[in-house]
Amino acid sequence: MDLKRIQESLKREKLDGWLFFDHHVRDALAYRVLGVTPAGHVSRRWYYFIPAQGEPQGMVHRIESKQLDAAPGEKILYSSWREQQDGLAKLLAGARRVAMQYSPRCAIPYVAMVDAGTVELVRELGVEIATSAELIQEFEACLSEEQFESHLEAGRRVDRVRAGAFRFIAEKLSAGVDEMAVHDWVRAEFHKAGLATDNGPIVGVNAHAGDPHYEPTAASSLPIRAGDFVLLDMWAKLDKPGSVYYDITWTGFCGDPPDRVARVFEIVRDARDKAVEAVVNAVAAKREIRGFEVDDAARAHIQAMGFAEKFVHRTGHSIGEEVHGSGANMDNLETHDERRIMPGALFSVEPGIYLDDFGVRSEVNVFVGAGKAATTGEVQRELVRIGL
């Protein structure tokens, strides 16, 4: 835990402190920000308060008194509910406005970890609760140099598997291949390459590609044949602690694509590029840009091309040790994400158009460095011609 940096950020945000709370390891963000590892069972509530100035304090139950030993400061002990509420009042004495893992109206669910009852309890003490969303992305979603390097290496490996997957389809077309066979091939190649993933990949043929979160099963798997459209969405990270994901979507056609398919691909590709350009230009100009603005850049192009109602999800998401990270999302559809895109941020840009008979998504990853933003890994410019 970087106490000095946290307190500087609290002062900048005009907050009296940051209150952390957990029960049953519901808030993994708290443990990562504080640098604390759960000590066995977390069957009792704990609290930890970092003031904008002064020493932090915690509160733990007597039967789990070592939960916060790794964090600095005095620890108040409690057993009864009266002691718990009195202890919380002591922790927050003098504070008027504090951050918690709370999001008004649950607009940003990635940081909405605190239950409504705890929010009520804190408010009853006369304390205003502000969202910790900006703080979380500063201390959780901005990558270290080592994390970024792990992302780049994962990207090199995933890109090789992705290219191999299209070759695998081409080689098997005449003999017969289906979505599940490609799915299983990718997972096996990930394992050989030292990559790990929570699930996936998405392998969608024709109408299945029009379902944004389709994932094949033995029951749903469709054959891939000449004249078919194929979408591959794959995400993985190095199989090492602390590694960061790489997440891409590419599309191809088994043969020469019809003009209609090629046109939709080009619209999606250009929308992707306009979103990336918005970030690159803002960072180069040292101008602040927020998540919703990136979404607007992609969505405006798709709307102008007449497909507004067929772009049914946000433009992108934060990427970290989880494929969907806790930083700013590129979103002005599912929510109005006003969080700043900060140096060290990594996120996807993945607009899509989803029709009844096929769907196109084109996904790249963007990293914001010191004064420069750029895509990482290979970028798809044309539909893959499978088997040609």
C-alpha positions as CSV (number, residue, x, y, z in Angstrom):
1,M,0.0,0.0,0.0
2,D,1.4,3.4,-1.0
3,L,-0.1,5.4,1.9
4,K,1.6,8.7,0.8
5,R,0.2,8.5,-2.7
6,I,-3.3,7.5,-1.5
7,Q,-3.4,10.5,0.8
8,E,-2.2,12.8,-1.9
9,S,-5.1,11.6,-4.1
10,L,-7.6,12.0,-1.3
11,K,-6.6,15.6,-0.9
12,R,-6.8,16.2,-4.6
13,E,-10.3,14.7,-4.7
14,K,-11.3,16.8,-1.6
15,L,-12.1,13.7,0.4
16,D,-11.6,13.3,4.2
17,G,-10.6,9.7,3.7
18,W,-11.2,6.3,2.1
19,L,-13.2,3.7,4.1
20,F,-12.7,0.0,3.1
21,F,-15.0,-2.7,4.2
22,D,-15.2,-6.4,3.6
23,H,-17.1,-9.6,4.6
24,H,-16.5,-13.0,3.1
25,V,-13.9,-11.6,0.6
26,R,-16.6,-9.8,-1.4
27,D,-14.3,-6.9,-2.2
28,A,-11.2,-8.2,-3.9
29,L,-10.3,-4.6,-4.8
30,A,-9.8,-3.7,-1.1
31,Y,-7.3,-6.4,-0.6
32,R,-5.3,-5.5,-3.7
33,V,-5.2,-1.8,-2.9
34,L,-4.3,-2.3,0.8
35,G,-1.8,-5.1,0.0
36,V,-3.5,-7.4,2.4
37,T,-4.1,-11.2,1.9
38,P,-7.1,-12.7,3.6
39,A,-6.0,-14.6,6.7
40,G,-8.0,-17.8,6.3
41,H,-11.8,-17.3,6.7
42,V,-13.3,-13.9,6.6
43,S,-16.5,-14.7,8.4
44,R,-16.7,-11.4,10.3
45,R,-16.8,-7.8,9.0
46,W,-13.7,-5.6,9.0
47,Y,-13.2,-1.9,8.3
48,Y,-10.1,0.1,7.5
49,F,-10.0,3.9,7.2
50,I,-7.3,5.9,5.5
51,P,-7.7,9.6,6.4
52,A,-6.5,12.3,4.0
53,Q,-3.9,13.1,6.7
54,G,-2.8,11.2,9.7
55,E,-2.5,7.6,10.5
56,P,-4.9,4.9,9.2
57,Q,-6.9,2.8,11.6
58,G,-8.8,-0.5,11.3
59,M,-11.4,-2.4,13.1
60,V,-11.5,-6.3,13.3
61,H,-13.5,-8.9,15.1
62,R,-11.8,-10.4,18.1
63,I,-12.0,-14.0,16.7
64,E,-10.4,-12.7,13.4
65,S,-8.1,-10.1,14.9
66,K,-5.2,-10.7,12.5
67,Q,-7.1,-9.9,9.3
68,L,-5.5,-6.5,8.9
69,D,-2.1,-7.1,10.5
70,A,-0.3,-6.4,7.2
71,A,-1.9,-2.9,7.1
72,P,-0.4,-0.1,9.2
73,G,-2.2,1.6,12.1
74,E,-4.1,0.8,15.3
75,K,-6.8,-1.9,15.1
76,I,-10.0,-1.5,17.1
77,L,-11.4,-4.8,18.4
78,Y,-15.0,-5.6,18.6
79,S,-17.4,-8.5,19.3
80,S,-20.9,-7.1,19.8
81,W,-22.9,-5.1,17.3
82,R,-22.8,-2.2,19.7
83,E,-19.0,-2.3,19.8
84,Q,-19.0,-2.5,16.0
85,Q,-21.1,0.6,15.5
86,D,-19.2,2.5,18.2
87,G,-15.9,1.5,16.7
88,L,-17.1,2.7,13.2
89,A,-18.0,6.0,14.7
90,K,-14.6,6.3,16.2
91,L,-12.9,5.4,12.9
92,L,-14.8,8.1,11.1
93,A,-14.7,10.8,13.8
94,G,-14.3,14.2,12.2
95,A,-14.8,12.9,8.6
96,R,-17.6,14.5,6.6
97,R,-17.0,13.0,3.1
98,V,-15.3,9.7,2.4
99,A,-14.8,7.4,-0.5
100,M,-16.1,3.8,-0.5
101,Q,-16.5,1.0,-3.1
102,Y,-19.9,2.4,-3.9
103,S,-21.4,3.6,-7.2
104,P,-24.5,5.8,-7.4
105,R,-27.3,3.8,-8.9
106,C,-24.8,1.0,-9.5
107,A,-23.7,2.8,-12.7
108,I,-20.2,1.3,-12.4
109,P,-20.8,-2.2,-11.0
110,Y,-17.1,-3.1,-11.0
111,V,-16.7,-0.9,-7.9
112,A,-20.1,-1.3,-6.4
113,M,-18.9,-3.7,-3.6
114,V,-20.5,-2.2,-0.5
115,D,-23.9,-3.4,0.5
116,A,-26.8,-0.9,1.0
117,G,-27.0,-1.6,4.7
118,T,-23.4,-0.6,5.3
119,V,-24.0,2.5,3.2
120,E,-26.9,3.3,5.5
121,L,-24.8,2.7,8.6
122,V,-22.1,5.1,7.5
123,R,-24.7,7.8,6.4
124,E,-26.4,7.5,9.8
125,L,-23.1,8.8,11.3
126,G,-23.5,12.0,9.3
127,V,-20.9,11.0,6.7
128,E,-21.4,11.6,3.0
129,I,-20.2,8.7,0.8
130,A,-18.5,9.4,-2.5
131,T,-17.7,6.8,-5.1
132,S,-14.1,5.4,-5.1
133,A,-14.3,4.7,-8.9
134,E,-11.6,7.3,-9.8
135,L,-9.4,6.2,-6.9
136,I,-9.8,2.5,-7.7
137,Q,-8.7,3.0,-11.3
138,E,-5.7,5.0,-10.1
139,F,-4.5,2.4,-7.7
140,E,-5.8,-0.8,-9.3
141,A,-6.2,-0.2,-13.1
142,C,-3.1,1.7,-14.0
143,L,-0.5,-0.9,-15.0
144,S,3.1,-1.2,-13.9
145,E,5.8,-1.6,-16.4
146,E,6.0,-5.3,-15.5
147,Q,2.3,-5.8,-15.9
148,F,2.3,-4.1,-19.3
149,E,5.2,-6.3,-20.5
150,S,3.1,-9.3,-19.4
151,H,0.3,-8.0,-21.6
152,L,2.5,-7.5,-24.6
153,E,3.9,-11.1,-24.3
154,A,0.5,-12.5,-23.9
155,G,-0.5,-10.6,-27.1
156,R,2.3,-12.1,-29.1
157,R,1.3,-15.6,-28.1
158,V,-2.4,-15.0,-28.5
159,D,-1.9,-13.5,-32.0
160,R,0.0,-16.6,-33.0
161,V,-2.8,-18.8,-31.8
162,R,-5.4,-16.6,-33.6
163,A,-3.6,-16.8,-36.9
164,G,-3.2,-20.6,-36.4
165,A,-6.9,-20.9,-35.7
166,F,-7.9,-19.5,-39.1
167,R,-5.3,-21.9,-40.7
168,F,-6.8,-24.8,-38.7
169,I,-10.3,-24.0,-40.1
170,A,-8.9,-23.7,-43.6
171,E,-7.2,-27.0,-43.4
172,K,-10.2,-28.8,-42.0
173,L,-12.9,-27.3,-44.3
174,S,-13.1,-30.1,-46.8
175,A,-12.9,-32.9,-44.2
176,G,-15.4,-31.1,-41.8
177,V,-14.9,-28.8,-38.8
178,D,-17.3,-27.2,-36.4
179,E,-17.3,-24.4,-33.8
180,M,-16.5,-26.7,-30.9
181,A,-13.5,-28.2,-32.6
182,V,-12.0,-24.7,-33.1
183,H,-12.8,-23.8,-29.5
184,D,-11.0,-26.9,-28.2
185,W,-8.1,-26.4,-30.5
186,V,-7.6,-22.8,-29.3
187,R,-7.8,-23.9,-25.6
188,A,-5.2,-26.6,-26.2
189,E,-2.9,-24.1,-28.0
190,F,-3.3,-21.6,-25.1
191,H,-2.1,-24.3,-22.7
192,K,0.9,-25.2,-24.9
193,A,1.8,-21.5,-25.1
194,G,1.7,-21.0,-21.3
195,L,-1.5,-19.0,-21.4
196,A,-4.4,-19.0,-19.0
197,T,-8.0,-17.8,-19.4
198,D,-11.2,-17.9,-17.4
199,N,-13.4,-19.1,-20.3
200,G,-13.8,-18.8,-24.0
201,P,-13.0,-18.4,-26.8
202,I,-16.0,-17.4,-28.7
203,V,-16.2,-19.2,-32.0
204,G,-19.3,-18.0,-33.9
205,V,-20.5,-19.0,-37.3
206,N,-23.0,-16.9,-39.3
207,A,-26.0,-16.2,-37.0
208,H,-24.0,-17.2,-33.9
209,A,-21.6,-14.4,-34.7
210,G,-24.6,-12.1,-34.3
211,D,-24.9,-13.1,-30.7
212,P,-22.2,-10.9,-28.9
213,H,-21.6,-13.4,-26.0
214,Y,-22.2,-16.7,-27.8
215,E,-19.9,-19.5,-26.7
216,P,-20.2,-22.9,-28.4
217,T,-21.2,-26.0,-26.6
218,A,-21.4,-29.6,-27.8
219,A,-25.2,-29.1,-28.2
220,S,-25.0,-25.7,-30.0
221,S,-21.9,-26.2,-32.2
222,L,-22.5,-25.5,-35.9
223,P,-20.4,-26.8,-38.8
224,I,-18.1,-24.4,-40.6
225,R,-18.4,-24.7,-44.4
226,A,-17.5,-22.8,-47.6
227,G,-19.4,-19.6,-47.8
228,D,-19.7,-19.2,-44.0
229,F,-18.8,-16.1,-41.9
230,V,-16.6,-16.8,-38.8
231,L,-16.0,-14.7,-35.7
232,L,-13.2,-15.5,-33.2
233,D,-13.0,-13.7,-29.9
234,M,-10.2,-14.8,-27.6
235,W,-8.6,-13.6,-24.4
236,A,-5.8,-14.9,-22.3
237,K,-2.9,-13.9,-20.1
238,L,0.4,-15.5,-19.1
239,D,-0.1,-18.3,-16.6
240,K,1.8,-16.4,-13.9
241,P,0.6,-14.4,-10.9
242,G,0.0,-10.7,-11.6
243,S,-0.3,-11.1,-15.4
244,V,-2.6,-9.0,-17.5
245,Y,-5.0,-10.1,-20.2
246,Y,-4.9,-9.6,-24.0
247,D,-8.4,-9.6,-25.6
248,I,-9.1,-9.5,-29.3
249,T,-11.8,-10.3,-31.9
250,W,-11.1,-11.1,-35.5
251,T,-13.5,-12.1,-38.3
252,G,-13.1,-14.1,-41.5
253,F,-15.1,-15.5,-44.4
254,C,-14.7,-19.0,-46.0
255,G,-14.2,-17.9,-49.5
256,D,-14.8,-14.5,-51.1
257,P,-17.1,-12.4,-48.9
258,P,-20.3,-10.9,-50.4
259,D,-20.3,-7.1,-50.7
260,R,-22.8,-6.8,-47.9
261,V,-20.5,-8.7,-45.5
262,A,-17.4,-6.7,-46.6
263,R,-19.3,-3.4,-46.1
264,V,-20.4,-4.2,-42.6
265,F,-16.8,-5.2,-41.7
266,E,-15.5,-1.9,-43.1
267,I,-18.0,0.1,-41.1
268,V,-17.1,-1.6,-37.9
269,R,-13.4,-1.4,-38.6
270,D,-13.7,2.4,-39.3
271,A,-15.7,2.9,-36.1
272,R,-13.0,1.1,-34.2
273,D,-10.3,3.3,-35.7
274,K,-12.2,6.5,-35.0
275,A,-12.4,5.5,-31.3
276,V,-8.7,4.7,-31.2
277,E,-7.9,8.0,-33.0
278,A,-9.9,10.0,-30.4
279,V,-7.8,8.6,-27.6
280,V,-4.5,8.9,-29.5
281,N,-5.2,12.6,-30.4
282,A,-6.3,13.5,-26.9
283,V,-3.3,12.0,-25.2
284,A,-0.9,13.6,-27.7
285,A,-2.5,17.0,-27.1
286,K,-2.4,16.4,-23.3
287,R,-6.2,16.8,-23.3
288,E,-8.3,15.0,-20.8
289,I,-10.6,12.3,-22.3
290,R,-13.2,10.3,-20.6
291,G,-14.7,6.9,-21.3
292,F,-18.0,8.1,-22.7
293,E,-16.2,10.2,-25.3
294,V,-14.5,7.2,-26.8
295,D,-17.8,5.4,-27.0
296,D,-19.3,8.4,-28.7
297,A,-16.6,8.4,-31.4
298,A,-17.3,4.8,-32.5
299,R,-21.1,5.0,-32.1
300,A,-21.4,8.2,-34.1
301,H,-19.9,6.5,-37.1
302,I,-22.1,3.4,-36.9
303,Q,-25.1,5.6,-36.4
304,A,-24.2,7.7,-39.5
305,M,-24.0,4.4,-41.5
306,G,-27.5,3.5,-40.5
307,F,-26.8,0.7,-38.0
308,A,-27.3,2.5,-34.6
309,E,-29.8,-0.1,-33.3
310,K,-27.5,-3.0,-34.2
311,F,-24.6,-1.8,-32.0
312,V,-26.0,-3.1,-28.7
313,H,-23.1,-2.9,-26.2
314,R,-20.4,-0.4,-25.0
315,T,-17.4,0.3,-27.2
316,G,-14.8,-1.1,-24.8
317,H,-13.9,-2.2,-21.3
318,S,-10.9,-1.9,-18.9
319,I,-8.4,-4.7,-19.0
320,G,-6.3,-5.9,-16.1
321,E,-5.6,-9.1,-14.2
322,E,-9.3,-9.8,-15.0
323,V,-10.3,-9.6,-18.6
324,H,-12.9,-7.0,-17.5
325,G,-11.0,-4.7,-15.3
326,S,-12.0,-2.0,-12.9
327,G,-10.8,1.1,-14.8
328,A,-12.8,3.4,-17.1
329,N,-14.9,1.7,-19.7
330,M,-15.5,3.1,-23.1
331,D,-19.2,3.5,-22.5
332,N,-22.0,6.0,-23.1
333,L,-24.7,3.3,-23.7
334,E,-24.9,0.9,-20.8
335,T,-23.8,3.7,-18.5
336,H,-22.4,7.2,-18.9
337,D,-18.8,6.5,-17.8
338,E,-17.3,9.9,-16.9
339,R,-14.0,8.4,-15.5
340,R,-10.8,9.8,-16.9
341,I,-8.6,7.6,-19.1
342,M,-5.4,7.8,-17.0
343,P,-1.8,7.1,-17.8
344,G,-1.2,3.4,-17.4
345,A,-4.8,2.5,-18.5
346,L,-5.3,-0.5,-20.8
347,F,-8.7,-1.1,-22.4
348,S,-10.4,-2.7,-25.4
349,V,-12.0,-0.9,-28.3
350,E,-14.5,-3.3,-29.9
351,P,-17.5,-1.9,-31.7
352,G,-19.9,-4.3,-33.4
353,I,-22.9,-4.6,-35.7
354,Y,-25.1,-7.7,-35.0
355,L,-27.5,-8.8,-37.7
356,D,-29.8,-11.8,-37.9
357,D,-27.5,-13.9,-40.2
358,F,-24.1,-12.7,-39.1
359,G,-22.4,-10.2,-36.8
360,V,-19.1,-8.3,-37.0
361,R,-17.0,-7.2,-34.0
362,S,-13.4,-5.9,-34.4
363,E,-11.5,-5.7,-31.1
364,V,-8.1,-4.2,-30.3
365,N,-6.4,-3.3,-27.1
366,V,-5.2,0.3,-26.4
367,F,-2.6,1.3,-23.8
368,V,-2.1,4.9,-22.6
369,G,1.5,5.7,-21.8
370,A,3.3,8.9,-20.8
371,G,2.2,11.3,-23.5
372,K,1.3,8.6,-26.0
373,A,-1.5,6.1,-26.6
374,A,-1.3,3.2,-29.1
375,T,-2.9,-0.2,-29.9
376,T,-1.0,-3.3,-28.8
377,G,-0.6,-6.4,-30.9
378,E,-1.7,-6.9,-34.5
379,V,-4.6,-5.0,-35.9
380,Q,-7.1,-6.5,-38.4
381,R,-7.5,-4.3,-41.5
382,E,-9.3,-6.8,-43.9
383,L,-11.5,-9.8,-43.4
384,V,-9.5,-13.0,-43.3
385,R,-10.1,-15.0,-46.4
386,I,-10.3,-18.5,-45.0
387,G,-9.2,-21.2,-47.4
388,L,-8.1,-18.9,-50.2
